[in-house]
Amino acid sequence: GGMSEENEAVVDTTSCASCGVSEVDDVKLKECDDCDLVRYCSDDCEQNHISQHAGACKKRAAELHDELLFKQPESSHLGDCPICCLPIPLDLNKATMMPCCSKLICEGCDHANQKREAKGKLGRKCLFCRKPVPSTTDRADKMVMKRIEANDPVAMRQWGREKYDKGDYSSAFKYYTKAAGLGDTEAHYWLSLLYQNGHGVEKVMGKVIHHWEEAAIGGHPRARHNLGWHEGNNGRYERAVKHYIISASQGQDESITTLMDVYKGGYVSKDDLAAALRAHKAAVDATKSPQREAAEAYWISSGSKGTLDQA
């Protein structure tokens, strides 16, 4: 299409970057492991070309990483309540993790269901998988272990949290690592905390950043807010503001407060701040419903939260 000849010369991926052989039936070219600029016909060619390609490769790999990192996530890492299909609020006191199926149910649906069950004198059942709700912590723990055996990353992360709260950081690290390896965003965030505080592992800032980035890419607003703080601390204000705008538009309150502060310092434009405020309000409003408000009013008046453990 509209690529200039000069650009095409730079990204010629139709032939081996080292020996120049073209891709034909019996010659298959493979991409460089770290970037999309060059392809090679063999491992030997890739090795021979390393010194020439290293600079461009590093630069392009960083660009590709940033494209991924600064992409606005479709939703927060919590996603939607599987019952009412509205986004789960960032305040996890407003949702309940089910030990039977690892689903996060919003307080609106949970409360409405508890009311229905009480009215009909019915036994308590999970709204999602319909299994009876365990009556003791011991039974709930057995359910979680069953999910862990089935390789459920959410259950692994939940169990890691149990261990973390008891101060058993090496077990927490083990469960979080496995859950993160299976794609659990929240587990990456918890790993960042372990590395940041030196709990069960050595304090390594590089690993803290790595897990913040993985979590942020997965839609974790708190991890992204922390990245903004880190970039700002290192004088990279443009990157910091980008992070704060993304997390604010996911409903992160602290990011909005921070953006207002950096606006006074002249690091964010009036238009960008206004857009972030609108996006923040829209994200928070999207988590509201009459059912959820009724649940909130009930918990406030009764002075207690639901009978199930919190996520």
JOGI-V242576 format. One record per pair of residues at least 12 apart in sequence whose C-alpha atoms are under 7 Angstrom apart, sorted by the first residue. I is the first residue (numbers start at 0). J is the second residue. D is the distance in whole Angstrom. If there is no record, write none. Layout:
i=I j=J d=D
i=I j=J d=D
//
This chain:
i=10 j=36 d=5
i=10 j=37 d=7
i=11 j=37 d=7
i=12 j=36 d=7
i=12 j=37 d=5
i=12 j=38 d=6
i=14 j=38 d=7
i=15 j=28 d=7
i=15 j=38 d=5
i=15 j=39 d=4
i=15 j=40 d=6
i=16 j=37 d=6
i=16 j=38 d=6
i=16 j=39 d=6
i=17 j=39 d=7
i=17 j=44 d=5
i=17 j=45 d=7
i=17 j=48 d=6
i=18 j=44 d=7
i=26 j=40 d=7
i=27 j=40 d=6
i=28 j=40 d=5
i=33 j=56 d=7
i=33 j=60 d=6
i=34 j=56 d=6
i=34 j=59 d=6
i=34 j=60 d=5
i=67 j=216 d=7
i=68 j=212 d=7
i=68 j=216 d=6
i=71 j=245 d=6
i=72 j=218 d=5
i=74 j=218 d=6
i=75 j=218 d=5
i=75 j=219 d=6
i=75 j=220 d=7
i=75 j=249 d=6
i=76 j=184 d=6
i=76 j=217 d=6
i=76 j=218 d=4
i=76 j=219 d=5
i=80 j=103 d=6
i=80 j=104 d=5
i=80 j=105 d=6
i=81 j=104 d=7
i=82 j=108 d=7
i=85 j=285 d=7
i=85 j=286 d=6
i=86 j=285 d=7
i=86 j=286 d=5
i=87 j=105 d=6
i=87 j=286 d=6
i=88 j=286 d=6
i=91 j=310 d=6
i=92 j=309 d=6
i=93 j=105 d=6
i=93 j=106 d=5
i=94 j=106 d=5
i=95 j=307 d=7
i=95 j=308 d=7
i=95 j=309 d=5
i=95 j=310 d=6
i=96 j=309 d=6
i=96 j=310 d=5
i=98 j=139 d=6
i=98 j=142 d=6
i=98 j=143 d=5
i=99 j=130 d=7
i=99 j=142 d=5
i=99 j=143 d=7
i=100 j=128 d=7
i=101 j=153 d=6
i=101 j=154 d=6
i=106 j=291 d=6
i=106 j=294 d=6
i=107 j=290 d=5
i=107 j=291 d=4
i=107 j=294 d=5
i=108 j=290 d=7
i=110 j=294 d=6
i=152 j=178 d=4
i=152 j=181 d=6
i=152 j=183 d=6
i=153 j=178 d=7
i=153 j=183 d=7
i=155 j=174 d=5
i=155 j=175 d=7
i=155 j=178 d=6
i=156 j=174 d=6
i=156 j=175 d=5
i=156 j=178 d=6
i=156 j=186 d=6
i=158 j=174 d=7
i=159 j=171 d=4
i=159 j=174 d=5
i=159 j=175 d=6
i=168 j=198 d=6
i=168 j=199 d=5
i=169 j=199 d=5
i=172 j=190 d=7
i=175 j=190 d=6
i=184 j=214 d=5
i=184 j=217 d=5
i=185 j=214 d=7
i=187 j=210 d=5
i=187 j=211 d=7
i=187 j=213 d=7
i=187 j=214 d=5
i=188 j=210 d=6
i=188 j=211 d=6
i=188 j=214 d=6
i=188 j=222 d=6
i=190 j=210 d=7
i=191 j=206 d=7
i=191 j=207 d=4
i=191 j=210 d=5
i=191 j=211 d=6
i=194 j=206 d=7
i=194 j=207 d=6
i=195 j=207 d=6
i=211 j=223 d=7
i=211 j=226 d=7
i=220 j=246 d=5
i=220 j=249 d=7
i=220 j=251 d=6
i=223 j=242 d=6
i=223 j=246 d=6
i=224 j=242 d=6
i=224 j=243 d=6
i=224 j=246 d=6
i=224 j=254 d=6
i=226 j=242 d=7
i=227 j=239 d=4
i=227 j=240 d=7
i=227 j=242 d=5
i=227 j=243 d=6
i=236 j=266 d=7
i=240 j=267 d=7
i=243 j=258 d=7
i=244 j=275 d=6
i=247 j=275 d=6
i=247 j=279 d=5
i=248 j=275 d=6
i=248 j=278 d=5
i=248 j=279 d=4
i=248 j=282 d=6
i=249 j=279 d=6
i=249 j=282 d=6
i=250 j=279 d=5
i=250 j=282 d=5
i=250 j=283 d=5
i=255 j=276 d=7
i=258 j=272 d=7
//
